[in-house]
Amino acid sequence: MTQTTRRQRDAVRPANQRSAARLAAVQALYQMDIGRQSLEDTLAQFNAHHLGREIEGEQYLPADADFFRQIVSGVIRYQLDIDPTVDNALQRGWPVARIDATLRAILRAATFELLRRRDIPSGVVITEYVDIAKAFYEEDAAGLVNGVLDAIARQADRGNMADQKPS
């Protein structure tokens, strides 16, 4: 098997499609937060123009569109639970509303998964969103994301157990 074929096969694996869905969810949540765009409009726009397509010369990996919708819709649906949970894990005086919009989107999406998607191991969730933070920021922000998400996982009694059952 050639190197190119192996890379193409790896790019469409379900785990990579979920990673792409997480990144797209963070981008959509950011867009909704900054642009005050509705959930329906954002989901339609990302479905039509972003998931697995080329945008401004950048090829986006195929994303698990259903997983993307679950994250974005779940953050909106459970935001009244998510924001206080993030606030409690952040340093005093820095509520979620006060942090950068991209970090806010990362923390909200990850917290949704930690609280509502018990079928996904917390270690996977934390690693994925730390990687997203590294794509946007220097190491300090990734460390912040790691610390906050680890505290939330412990608070939710998730630890790093891989055998959690769906909620």
PyRosetta script that sets phi, psi and omega in degrees:
from pyrosetta import init, pose_from_sequence

init()
pose = pose_from_sequence("MTQTTRRQRDAVRPANQRSAARLAAVQALYQMDIGRQSLEDTLAQFNAHHLGREIEGEQYLPADADFFRQIVSGVIRYQLDIDPTVDNALQRGWPVARIDATLRAILRAATFELLRRRDIPSGVVITEYVDIAKAFYEEDAAGLVNGVLDAIARQADRGNMADQKPS")
pose.set_psi(1, 134.9)
pose.set_omega(1, -178.9)
pose.set_phi(2, -76.3)
pose.set_psi(2, 161.1)
pose.set_omega(2, 179.9)
pose.set_phi(3, -61.5)
pose.set_psi(3, -41.0)
pose.set_omega(3, -179.8)
pose.set_phi(4, -63.0)
pose.set_psi(4, -44.7)
pose.set_omega(4, -179.6)
pose.set_phi(5, -63.4)
pose.set_psi(5, -41.0)
pose.set_omega(5, 178.7)
pose.set_phi(6, -62.8)
pose.set_psi(6, -43.7)
pose.set_omega(6, 178.6)
pose.set_phi(7, -63.5)
pose.set_psi(7, -41.2)
pose.set_omega(7, 179.5)
pose.set_phi(8, -64.0)
pose.set_psi(8, -41.6)
pose.set_omega(8, 179.2)
pose.set_phi(9, -64.4)
pose.set_psi(9, -44.0)
pose.set_omega(9, 180.0)
pose.set_phi(10, -64.5)
pose.set_psi(10, -33.4)
pose.set_omega(10, -177.4)
pose.set_phi(11, -66.6)
pose.set_psi(11, -25.7)
pose.set_omega(11, -177.2)
pose.set_phi(12, -105.2)
pose.set_psi(12, 8.2)
pose.set_omega(12, 176.9)
pose.set_phi(13, -62.8)
pose.set_psi(13, 149.2)
pose.set_omega(13, -178.1)
pose.set_phi(14, -53.7)
pose.set_psi(14, -39.5)
pose.set_omega(14, 180.0)
pose.set_phi(15, -62.5)
pose.set_psi(15, -41.0)
pose.set_omega(15, 178.6)
pose.set_phi(16, -69.3)
pose.set_psi(16, -33.2)
pose.set_omega(16, 176.6)
pose.set_phi(17, -66.8)
pose.set_psi(17, -34.5)
pose.set_omega(17, 176.0)
pose.set_phi(18, -70.8)
pose.set_psi(18, -39.5)
pose.set_omega(18, 177.0)
pose.set_phi(19, -60.8)
pose.set_psi(19, -43.9)
pose.set_omega(19, 178.5)
pose.set_phi(20, -64.6)
pose.set_psi(20, -36.4)
pose.set_omega(20, 177.9)
pose.set_phi(21, -66.1)
pose.set_psi(21, -39.5)
pose.set_omega(21, 178.3)
pose.set_phi(22, -63.6)
pose.set_psi(22, -45.7)
pose.set_omega(22, 178.6)
pose.set_phi(23, -61.2)
pose.set_psi(23, -45.3)
pose.set_omega(23, 179.0)
pose.set_phi(24, -63.5)
pose.set_psi(24, -37.6)
pose.set_omega(24, 178.6)
pose.set_phi(25, -63.4)
pose.set_psi(25, -42.5)
pose.set_omega(25, 177.2)
pose.set_phi(26, -61.2)
pose.set_psi(26, -44.1)
pose.set_omega(26, 179.1)
pose.set_phi(27, -63.4)
pose.set_psi(27, -40.9)
pose.set_omega(27, 179.8)
pose.set_phi(28, -67.1)
pose.set_psi(28, -43.0)
pose.set_omega(28, 179.1)
pose.set_phi(29, -63.9)
pose.set_psi(29, -39.2)
pose.set_omega(29, 175.7)
pose.set_phi(30, -60.3)
pose.set_psi(30, -48.3)
pose.set_omega(30, -178.8)
pose.set_phi(31, -60.7)
pose.set_psi(31, -41.6)
pose.set_omega(31, 179.2)
pose.set_phi(32, -65.9)
pose.set_psi(32, -39.7)
pose.set_omega(32, -178.5)
pose.set_phi(33, -67.9)
pose.set_psi(33, -46.9)
pose.set_omega(33, -176.8)
pose.set_phi(34, -78.4)
pose.set_psi(34, -45.2)
pose.set_omega(34, -174.3)
pose.set_phi(35, -91.3)
pose.set_psi(35, -4.0)
pose.set_omega(35, -179.2)
pose.set_phi(36, 54.6)
pose.set_psi(36, 40.3)
pose.set_omega(36, 179.6)
pose.set_phi(37, -88.0)
pose.set_psi(37, 147.3)
pose.set_omega(37, -178.5)
pose.set_phi(38, -72.3)
pose.set_psi(38, 160.5)
pose.set_omega(38, 177.7)
pose.set_phi(39, -60.0)
pose.set_psi(39, -47.0)
pose.set_omega(39, -177.8)
pose.set_phi(40, -61.7)
pose.set_psi(40, -45.3)
pose.set_omega(40, 179.8)
pose.set_phi(41, -63.8)
pose.set_psi(41, -41.3)
pose.set_omega(41, -179.4)
pose.set_phi(42, -65.8)
pose.set_psi(42, -46.8)
pose.set_omega(42, 179.1)
pose.set_phi(43, -60.7)
pose.set_psi(43, -43.1)
pose.set_omega(43, 179.4)
pose.set_phi(44, -63.8)
pose.set_psi(44, -43.3)
pose.set_omega(44, -179.5)
pose.set_phi(45, -64.0)
pose.set_psi(45, -45.9)
pose.set_omega(45, -179.0)
pose.set_phi(46, -67.7)
pose.set_psi(46, -37.8)
pose.set_omega(46, 178.6)
pose.set_phi(47, -64.2)
pose.set_psi(47, -40.1)
pose.set_omega(47, -176.6)
pose.set_phi(48, -81.8)
pose.set_psi(48, -32.2)
pose.set_omega(48, -168.2)
pose.set_phi(49, -123.0)
pose.set_psi(49, -14.7)
pose.set_omega(49, -171.4)
pose.set_phi(50, -116.3)
pose.set_psi(50, -44.6)
pose.set_omega(50, -170.2)
pose.set_phi(51, -69.3)
pose.set_psi(51, 108.0)
pose.set_omega(51, 176.8)
pose.set_phi(52, 74.6)
pose.set_psi(52, 25.0)
pose.set_omega(52, -178.0)
pose.set_phi(53, -124.2)
pose.set_psi(53, 169.8)
pose.set_omega(53, 176.6)
pose.set_phi(54, -92.1)
pose.set_psi(54, 130.8)
pose.set_omega(54, 179.1)
pose.set_phi(55, -132.9)
pose.set_psi(55, 123.2)
pose.set_omega(55, 179.6)
pose.set_phi(56, 48.8)
pose.set_psi(56, 43.7)
pose.set_omega(56, 176.9)
pose.set_phi(57, 82.6)
pose.set_psi(57, -4.7)
pose.set_omega(57, 178.9)
pose.set_phi(58, -100.4)
pose.set_psi(58, 126.2)
pose.set_omega(58, 177.8)
pose.set_phi(59, -88.9)
pose.set_psi(59, 119.9)
pose.set_omega(59, 177.8)
pose.set_phi(60, -88.6)
pose.set_psi(60, 139.1)
pose.set_omega(60, 177.7)
pose.set_phi(61, -64.6)
pose.set_psi(61, 150.7)
pose.set_omega(61, 173.3)
pose.set_phi(62, -58.8)
pose.set_psi(62, 132.8)
pose.set_omega(62, -177.7)
pose.set_phi(63, -112.2)
pose.set_psi(63, 152.0)
pose.set_omega(63, 174.0)
pose.set_phi(64, -74.1)
pose.set_psi(64, 98.7)
pose.set_omega(64, -173.0)
pose.set_phi(65, -62.8)
pose.set_psi(65, -36.3)
pose.set_omega(65, 179.1)
pose.set_phi(66, -66.9)
pose.set_psi(66, -43.3)
pose.set_omega(66, 178.9)
pose.set_phi(67, -63.8)
pose.set_psi(67, -41.4)
pose.set_omega(67, 175.4)
pose.set_phi(68, -55.2)
pose.set_psi(68, -50.4)
pose.set_omega(68, -179.6)
pose.set_phi(69, -62.5)
pose.set_psi(69, -39.0)
pose.set_omega(69, 179.0)
pose.set_phi(70, -61.2)
pose.set_psi(70, -43.8)
pose.set_omega(70, -178.5)
pose.set_phi(71, -66.3)
pose.set_psi(71, -53.1)
pose.set_omega(71, -176.2)
pose.set_phi(72, -62.7)
pose.set_psi(72, -47.8)
pose.set_omega(72, 179.3)
pose.set_phi(73, -64.4)
pose.set_psi(73, -39.0)
pose.set_omega(73, 180.0)
pose.set_phi(74, -65.7)
pose.set_psi(74, -40.1)
pose.set_omega(74, 177.5)
pose.set_phi(75, -61.7)
pose.set_psi(75, -44.2)
pose.set_omega(75, -179.6)
pose.set_phi(76, -66.0)
pose.set_psi(76, -44.1)
pose.set_omega(76, -177.2)
pose.set_phi(77, -65.1)
pose.set_psi(77, -39.4)
pose.set_omega(77, -173.8)
pose.set_phi(78, -108.2)
pose.set_psi(78, 18.7)
pose.set_omega(78, -175.8)
pose.set_phi(79, -59.4)
pose.set_psi(79, -31.5)
pose.set_omega(79, 178.8)
pose.set_phi(80, -68.4)
pose.set_psi(80, -19.3)
pose.set_omega(80, 172.7)
pose.set_phi(81, -93.6)
pose.set_psi(81, -36.3)
pose.set_omega(81, -174.6)
pose.set_phi(82, -68.7)
pose.set_psi(82, -49.7)
pose.set_omega(82, -174.6)
pose.set_phi(83, -61.1)
pose.set_psi(83, -45.8)
pose.set_omega(83, 177.1)
pose.set_phi(84, -63.9)
pose.set_psi(84, -32.8)
pose.set_omega(84, 177.9)
pose.set_phi(85, -64.8)
pose.set_psi(85, -44.4)
pose.set_omega(85, 177.3)
pose.set_phi(86, -65.7)
pose.set_psi(86, -43.8)
pose.set_omega(86, 178.2)
pose.set_phi(87, -53.8)
pose.set_psi(87, -45.2)
pose.set_omega(87, -178.7)
pose.set_phi(88, -65.0)
pose.set_psi(88, -26.8)
pose.set_omega(88, -179.1)
pose.set_phi(89, -89.9)
pose.set_psi(89, -17.6)
pose.set_omega(89, 178.3)
pose.set_phi(90, -82.8)
pose.set_psi(90, 162.0)
pose.set_omega(90, 176.4)
pose.set_phi(91, -62.4)
pose.set_psi(91, 142.1)
pose.set_omega(91, 178.2)
pose.set_phi(92, -53.2)
pose.set_psi(92, 140.3)
pose.set_omega(92, 178.9)
pose.set_phi(93, 88.8)
pose.set_psi(93, -5.0)
pose.set_omega(93, 178.5)
pose.set_phi(94, -125.0)
pose.set_psi(94, 71.0)
pose.set_omega(94, 177.8)
pose.set_phi(95, -66.3)
pose.set_psi(95, 162.2)
pose.set_omega(95, -177.0)
pose.set_phi(96, -55.4)
pose.set_psi(96, -33.3)
pose.set_omega(96, -179.5)
pose.set_phi(97, -67.4)
pose.set_psi(97, -18.5)
pose.set_omega(97, -176.2)
pose.set_phi(98, -93.8)
pose.set_psi(98, -13.5)
pose.set_omega(98, -177.6)
pose.set_phi(99, -86.9)
pose.set_psi(99, 165.5)
pose.set_omega(99, 179.9)
pose.set_phi(100, -53.1)
pose.set_psi(100, 142.6)
pose.set_omega(100, -175.3)
pose.set_phi(101, -60.7)
pose.set_psi(101, -35.8)
pose.set_omega(101, 179.3)
pose.set_phi(102, -69.7)
pose.set_psi(102, -44.2)
pose.set_omega(102, 176.4)
pose.set_phi(103, -61.8)
pose.set_psi(103, -39.2)
pose.set_omega(103, 178.3)
pose.set_phi(104, -60.0)
pose.set_psi(104, -44.8)
pose.set_omega(104, 179.4)
pose.set_phi(105, -63.9)
pose.set_psi(105, -42.2)
pose.set_omega(105, 179.1)
pose.set_phi(106, -61.7)
pose.set_psi(106, -49.2)
pose.set_omega(106, -177.0)
pose.set_phi(107, -66.9)
pose.set_psi(107, -38.1)
pose.set_omega(107, 178.4)
pose.set_phi(108, -65.6)
pose.set_psi(108, -46.3)
pose.set_omega(108, -179.5)
pose.set_phi(109, -62.6)
pose.set_psi(109, -45.6)
pose.set_omega(109, -179.3)
pose.set_phi(110, -65.1)
pose.set_psi(110, -41.4)
pose.set_omega(110, -179.9)
pose.set_phi(111, -64.5)
pose.set_psi(111, -39.0)
pose.set_omega(111, 174.8)
pose.set_phi(112, -55.5)
pose.set_psi(112, -48.5)
pose.set_omega(112, -179.0)
pose.set_phi(113, -64.1)
pose.set_psi(113, -41.4)
pose.set_omega(113, -178.9)
pose.set_phi(114, -65.3)
pose.set_psi(114, -36.7)
pose.set_omega(114, -177.8)
pose.set_phi(115, -86.1)
pose.set_psi(115, -34.3)
pose.set_omega(115, -169.9)
pose.set_phi(116, -114.3)
pose.set_psi(116, -14.4)
pose.set_omega(116, -178.7)
pose.set_phi(117, -116.0)
pose.set_psi(117, 71.4)
pose.set_omega(117, -176.9)
pose.set_phi(118, -71.2)
pose.set_psi(118, -7.7)
pose.set_omega(118, 176.6)
pose.set_phi(119, -78.2)
pose.set_psi(119, -10.9)
pose.set_omega(119, 179.9)
pose.set_phi(120, -106.5)
pose.set_psi(120, 122.8)
pose.set_omega(120, -178.7)
pose.set_phi(121, -57.7)
pose.set_psi(121, 139.1)
pose.set_omega(121, -177.7)
pose.set_phi(122, -59.7)
pose.set_psi(122, -35.7)
pose.set_omega(122, 178.8)
pose.set_phi(123, -60.0)
pose.set_psi(123, -37.6)
pose.set_omega(123, 177.6)
pose.set_phi(124, -66.4)
pose.set_psi(124, -46.8)
pose.set_omega(124, -179.6)
pose.set_phi(125, -59.2)
pose.set_psi(125, -49.5)
pose.set_omega(125, -177.7)
pose.set_phi(126, -61.7)
pose.set_psi(126, -48.1)
pose.set_omega(126, -179.8)
pose.set_phi(127, -59.2)
pose.set_psi(127, -45.0)
pose.set_omega(127, -178.8)
pose.set_phi(128, -60.8)
pose.set_psi(128, -45.4)
pose.set_omega(128, -176.7)
pose.set_phi(129, -77.7)
pose.set_psi(129, -27.6)
pose.set_omega(129, 171.5)
pose.set_phi(130, -64.5)
pose.set_psi(130, -41.2)
pose.set_omega(130, 177.2)
pose.set_phi(131, -62.3)
pose.set_psi(131, -39.3)
pose.set_omega(131, 177.2)
pose.set_phi(132, -64.4)
pose.set_psi(132, -42.8)
pose.set_omega(132, 178.3)
pose.set_phi(133, -60.3)
pose.set_psi(133, -40.4)
pose.set_omega(133, 178.6)
pose.set_phi(134, -63.5)
pose.set_psi(134, -29.4)
pose.set_omega(134, 179.6)
pose.set_phi(135, -70.2)
pose.set_psi(135, -26.4)
pose.set_omega(135, -176.6)
pose.set_phi(136, -104.0)
pose.set_psi(136, -25.0)
pose.set_omega(136, -169.6)
pose.set_phi(137, -134.9)
pose.set_psi(137, 172.7)
pose.set_omega(137, 171.9)
pose.set_phi(138, -74.7)
pose.set_psi(138, -179.8)
pose.set_omega(138, -174.3)
pose.set_phi(139, -61.0)
pose.set_psi(139, -32.0)
pose.set_omega(139, -177.5)
pose.set_phi(140, -58.5)
pose.set_psi(140, -44.1)
pose.set_omega(140, -179.1)
pose.set_phi(141, -66.3)
pose.set_psi(141, -38.7)
pose.set_omega(141, 177.9)
pose.set_phi(142, -63.3)
pose.set_psi(142, -38.5)
pose.set_omega(142, 176.6)
pose.set_phi(143, -65.1)
pose.set_psi(143, -40.2)
pose.set_omega(143, 176.8)
pose.set_phi(144, -61.8)
pose.set_psi(144, -48.1)
pose.set_omega(144, 179.5)
pose.set_phi(145, -59.1)
pose.set_psi(145, -45.3)
pose.set_omega(145, 179.9)
pose.set_phi(146, -60.0)
pose.set_psi(146, -47.9)
pose.set_omega(146, -178.5)
pose.set_phi(147, -64.0)
pose.set_psi(147, -44.8)
pose.set_omega(147, -179.6)
pose.set_phi(148, -64.5)
pose.set_psi(148, -46.3)
pose.set_omega(148, -178.0)
pose.set_phi(149, -68.1)
pose.set_psi(149, -35.5)
pose.set_omega(149, 176.8)
pose.set_phi(150, -63.4)
pose.set_psi(150, -43.0)
pose.set_omega(150, 178.0)
pose.set_phi(151, -62.6)
pose.set_psi(151, -41.4)
pose.set_omega(151, 179.2)
pose.set_phi(152, -66.0)
pose.set_psi(152, -41.6)
pose.set_omega(152, 178.7)
pose.set_phi(153, -62.3)
pose.set_psi(153, -42.6)
pose.set_omega(153, 178.7)
pose.set_phi(154, -65.8)
pose.set_psi(154, -41.8)
pose.set_omega(154, 179.2)
pose.set_phi(155, -61.8)
pose.set_psi(155, -36.8)
pose.set_omega(155, -179.4)
pose.set_phi(156, -84.4)
pose.set_psi(156, 9.1)
pose.set_omega(156, -178.6)
pose.set_phi(157, 58.5)
pose.set_psi(157, 34.1)
pose.set_omega(157, -179.6)
pose.set_phi(158, -92.5)
pose.set_psi(158, -33.8)
pose.set_omega(158, -174.7)
pose.set_phi(159, 50.4)
pose.set_psi(159, -137.5)
pose.set_omega(159, 176.3)
pose.set_phi(160, -122.7)
pose.set_psi(160, 30.1)
pose.set_omega(160, -177.6)
pose.set_phi(161, -71.0)
pose.set_psi(161, 131.9)
pose.set_omega(161, -177.4)
pose.set_phi(162, -90.7)
pose.set_psi(162, -10.7)
pose.set_omega(162, -173.7)
pose.set_phi(163, -104.9)
pose.set_psi(163, 32.9)
pose.set_omega(163, 178.9)
pose.set_phi(164, -69.3)
pose.set_psi(164, 144.3)
pose.set_omega(164, 176.9)
pose.set_phi(165, -92.1)
pose.set_psi(165, 151.1)
pose.set_omega(165, 177.8)
pose.set_phi(166, -59.0)
pose.set_psi(166, 145.1)
pose.set_omega(166, 178.8)
pose.set_phi(167, -83.6)
pose.dump_pdb("model.pdb")
